[in-house]
Amino acid sequence: MKKIILSLLFLMAALNADASYLLLHMDEDQKAHLKAYGIAYYVLAKGVHVDWLLNYRGGSFAFEYHKTLEAECRIRGVSYEVVPDVKYTSILQKIAAPKANMDVIKLEKLPKVAVYSPKDKPHHPDLPWDDAVTLVLTYAEIPFDVVYDEEVLSEKLADYDWLHLHHEDFTGQYGKFYRSFRNAPWYTSQVKYEEAKAKSLGFNKVSQMKLAVAQKIKEYVAAGGFMFAMCSATDTYDIALSAQGLDICEKMFDGDGSDPSAQSRLQYHKCFAFENFKLSKDPMQYEYADIDATESRKGKVPKNLDYFNLFEFSAKWDPIPSMLTQNHTQVIKGFMGQTTAFRKPVIKDNVLIMGENGSANEARYIHGDFGQGFWTFYGGHDPEDYQHFVGEPETDLNLHPQSPGYRLILNNVLFPAAKKKKQKT
């Protein structure tokens, strides 16, 4: 019996000695940062937990070694290192040191992802713009479902952990494209489609339908969901919430004039991020309010100097912003959009600014919590296309596998995989 026990102990020791991890470095040594996020998602889908090593070599990922997982890294072109158990334990000890601004976040749950976007292509022909999040999710091979107004209003969001909003107009003004594109086939088709849908769902106006959608999304966040928005989905979302019960659309958008007292009756307390902003009521102006800095930064922020800086947070004390800002560089090149950046004077005091262009007094990347959930707003349209015009082809991410701007999007996708905790104050 003693011999059997000793044999088992030796066998266990041998297995432990051979135990190893796959370590995906996320610093400059990584050849395919965006694909690495897809690997992390793939590993979670296989039922294997992932360690997210915050601030360790650019926010590296580590997980138990399996031949199939190593093979997947090779197939997708993701750089990796096979690390023996002893060495990995040493890395964890280094991370755990009290003076080290690093930490380990356990990713355990596979996030179910939804993208808010038109689905009915026969009645809603290809819109002349792309969606950076859809592009990077597809490139990283992270699966997602497309949902739109019907699904949101029928309580389908409860099925998802993460919701993305991109080039959307929740105010019901069709993107303020009236001046330049009111006679374009895609624009007139969009108007007819949205008006018919609003009527079928029991609303008199598109603006009323979009407000109802925004309110359902707010309920989703309050119940513990995570919302990530880019470009015009950021400011129009808050504007719609603040204008509940008011008409802020001119006649060409909804058939009648706007409420002349709307500005003085905005309910800023209903907004996630912004307050004290002034509406842009001119239908010929490609702007919704003075939240966006696209116009105010003209002549002040030339393209060659357009960068924003990520703040560094305490990994051990502020894990949420630390997760959302993991990158291999703290300086990110800027990029424009209908909503490019957020003017600091209209950002609420309780909103966390994670990235800013200090010289222009604008924030690019902000975050907050609401109820049991969280939201993040990211200014700009496409991190690898400085000024994306209507009708231009979509970005080929094969040319940008290490994009730090796109990494910020994918940080948000993986965030719901971790145990949710309110940031410490």
N, C-alpha and C positions, 0 to 999 in steps of 0.2 A: 504493500500500500504506500509506504514511504517513497519507493521508487517511482510509482505512478504519479504521486503528488509532485515530486521533484521534476519529473519529465514535463508535467503540465506547466509548472512554474517557468522552466527553461523555455518551453514553447511560447508562453505568453510574453516572456522577456524578449524573445527573438522577434515576435510579431510587433511589439512596441518599438524595438530598435529599427524595424523596417518601415514603421509608419511614417508617412510623409504628407506634405500638403502641396497643392498647386498655388503658387503665389503670382498674381498678375500685378506687376509693378505699374503704377499709373503716373510716373514721372516722365521725363524726356526719353527714357529708355523704351517706353511702350510705343510700338509701331502702329497700333490700331486702338486708340483710346475708346472710340465710339463703339466698336465691336466688342470691347471688353465688357461694357455694360450688358450687352446682349448675352455674353457668356454667363455673367452673374445671374441674369434672369433664367437662363437655360438650366443652370445648376439648381436654382430654387425649384424649378419645375420638375426636376428629378428627385425632389425630396431631400436634397442635401443643403444644410445651412451654410451661409456665406458670412465670413467675417469681413466687415468693412473697416479697414485700418485707417482711421481718420488722421490726416496730416502725416501719415507715414508714406514717404515716397509718392506724394501726389494723391493720396487716398486710395491705396492699393486694396485689392480683393484677395482673399485666401479661403480655401476650402479643402476638404479631405481629398487626397489623391485617389482618382479612379482612372483606369485606362481610357474609358469612353469619354471622360471629361477632358483628358489631355488631348485625345484625338480631335475633339470638337474645337479646342483652342487652335490646333494646327490647321484644321479645315478653314477656320474663319480668319486666320492670319494674326491671331492675338499673341503677343509676346508673353511668355510665362517662364517660371523657374520652379523646378521640383525641389522642395525644401524638406530635409529630414525633420522628424519630430523635435529632435533636440535643438536644432537651429531655430525652428519656429517658436519653440518655448522661449528661447533667448530673445527673439523679436518681441514677443508679447511682454516679456519682462521690461524690455527697453521702453515700450509704449506705456506700460503701467507706472513708470517712474514718476513720482509726484511733480517733478520740475519739467517733465516732458509735455509739451502741448500736443498730445496725441491720445487717442482712445480707440477702443474696439467696440463697434456696434454690430450686434448680431442681426443678420437679415434672416428671417424665418418664414415669413408669409409671402406667398406668390401674389403680387398685386394684380388685380384685374383692372385693366385699363380701358377707358372710354374716351373717344375723341368726338366732340360736338361739331358736327359738320353736315352739310346737305347730303342726302343719300339718293334722292329720287332723280337720277341723272336724266331720264327721258324728258322730265318736265323742268329740270334744273340743269341746263347744259354746262359743260365744263367752265367753271368760273376762271377768269384770266389772272389768277394768282395761285400760288402754292401755299403750303402750310409747313413751316419748319419742323414742327413736332411730328407730323405724319411722316415727313421725309426721314427724320432721324430714327423714329421707331421702326420704320420699314428697313432702313439700312442696318440698324443694330439687331434686326430680327426679333424684336419684341412685339408679340401679338397684341392687337387692340380691336375693339368693336367701335363702329361708328354709330352714334346716337344723334338724334336731332329733336326738334320741338315735341314731336309726338311721343317719343320715349320719355323725355323729361317730364312732360305733363301727366304721363300715365304711371309715374312713380318708379320708373325702371332704373333710376340712378342708384337705388339701394343695392343693386347687384354689383356695384363697382367700388373700388377703393380709390381710384384716381380719375379725375376728369380734366380734360384739356379743352380750353377755348382759345381760338386764334383770331383770324381776321373776321370778326363778327361785329355787328352793330346792334346792340340791345336797345337802342333808342327808337328804332323803327324808321330811320332816315336813309336806309339802303346804302350805308357807307358814305354818305355825303358825296356820292359820285355824280350828282345831278348835273352840275355845270359842264363836266367834260364828257360824260357818257350817257346822257339821258336818251339819246337816240340809238345807242349801240344795242344790237340784238340780245346780247347777254344780259344787259341791264333791264330792258323791257320784259324779258322772259323772267328774270328774277322777281320783278315787281308783281307780275301776274301770278307767279307761283306762290309767293308769300301771301298775297291777298286772298287767294283761293284757299290756302291752307288755314289762314286765320279764321276765315268764315266757317270752314268745315269743323274747326275746333271750338266754335262758339264765340268768337271774338269779332267785334265790329271793326277793329283796326289792327294792323300789324304791330304797332307800338304796344298795344294792350297785350297781345300774345307774347311778345318778347319780354315784357315786364313780368308776366306770369312765369315764364321760363326762368328769368333771373331770380325770382322769389323761390322757385322750387330748388334751384341750385343753392341758394342761401340756406334753405332747410337741410339740404344734403350735407353741406359743410357743418352746420350746427350739430348734426347727428353723428359727426365723426369722419366725414369724407374729406378728401384732399382735392382742392381745385388749383389748377395751374393755368394762367392766362398770359397771352402775348399780344402784342400789337394793339389793335383797336378794341379787342375784347376786354382790355383792362379798364380804360376810362369809361367806355360806354356802359359797362356793367354797373359801375358805381353811379353814373349819371342816371341810368334807368331806375335804380333803386331810390335815388333821391327825389325823382320826379313822379313818384307814385301819386295818382290822382290828378296829375297835371298834364296839360297838352303842350309839349315843347316842339311839336312838328309843324312845319309850315304846310300850306295847302297842297303843294306838289307831292308831298309825301303821304298825306292822309285825307285829303279832300276838303279840309277846312283849316282855318288859321290857328296859330298857336295862342296860348294864354299869355296876354301881355304882362301879367303879374307873376309868371312862373318863376322868374329868377329869385324874387323875394320870398318865395314859398318853398324853395328846395329844402328837403329834409336830410341834411348832411349826416345826422346821427344814424341813418340807415345804411350808410356807405361802409365798405370795408376799409378803404385806404385814404380817401380824399375828403376834403372839406373846404368851404369858403371859395369854391371855384366859380368862375363866371362862364355861363353858357355862350356858345357861339351860335346865334340864331340866324345868321346869314346863310341861306341855302346854297349860295354860290361859294362859300368858304369851305375848303376841304379840312374842316376841323370841327370838333364837337364842343370843346371848352378850353379854358386856359390851363388845363391840367397838363397837356402835352407841351413839350419844349421844342417841337420841330420848327416852328416859326421863330421863337425867341432866340434860338441858338444860331440862326443864320448870320453869317459874317463873323461869328465869334468862335465857332468850332470848325475849322477847316478839316477836310478829310484826313490829311496826313497827321493831324494832331487829335483825331477823334478816338480816344481810348477811355475806358473806365476801369476803376480799381476795385477789386474785391477786398472787403474787410477780412481780417483774421479774427476768428473767434476762439474761445477756449473750448477745446474738444471735450474736456472732462466736465465742464460746467454748462456749456451751451451746445449740446450735441446737435440740435436741430439746424441752426444756421451753419454749424460746422459741416454737416452733411451736405447742405444745399450749396456750399461754396467750395467743395473739393475740386481741386484743379492742379495742373502742372505749371500754372503761372498765375500771378495775382493781377496782371495787367491784361485786359481783354480789349481787342480792337472793337470800336464802336460800329454800329450799323443802324440804318434808318428804317422807318416804317411810317404808317399813317400816325401811329402813336410811337414816337421814337424814345422818349424819356419823360420822366415825371418831374415837374417843377417842385422844388422842395417846399416853397411857401404854402402849397395846398395839400401837403402830405400830413396826415394826422400824427400827433405826437407819439401815439402808442405803436406806430408802424415801425418795424425793424428795417433799416436800410442796409442791404448786404453788398451793394455795388453802386458806385457813384462816379460822376465826373465833377470833382470838387470845384474846378475853375469855372464851370458853367452853372454851378449851383443846381445840379439836377441829379436825380437818382435813376438808376437803370434797372435795379433788381431789388425788390422789396418783398417783405413777408409779414404775415400776421396770423393770429388764431381767432377763431370765432366759435363759440360753443365748445364742442368736443373736437372740432376739426381745424384745418389749416388751409391757408391760401398763399399763393405766391404770384406776383406780377412781374413780368420781364418785358421791358420796353424794346421795341424794334421788331422787324419782320423776319429777317433771315440773317443769322450770325456770319454767314460767309458770302453775302451779297450786300455790299454797302448800301446801295439804293435800288431796291427792286421795283421796277415799274410795271404797271398793268400790262399783261400780255407777254412778259419776258419768260423764257424757259426756266424750269426749276433747277435748283442747284444740284450738281452731281457730287454727292458726298464721297465718292471714291477718290475725289481729288482733295478731300479734307478729312482724312481718317483720324487726325489728331486735334481737331477743332476745339479749342477751349471754350468758345462761345456756345457750341452745341453741347459740350459737356454739362453746362449748367442745366440744360433741359433734362438731361438724363439723370442728373442727381435727384431731380424732383420725382422722376418715375420710380426710382428705387426707394425713395424715402418711406413710402407706405409699407415697405417690407419689414421695416424695423418697428419695434414696439413704440407706440406713440407716447410721447411725454411732453408736457408743457415745458418750454424753455425756462430756466431758472432766472430769477431776478435778484 
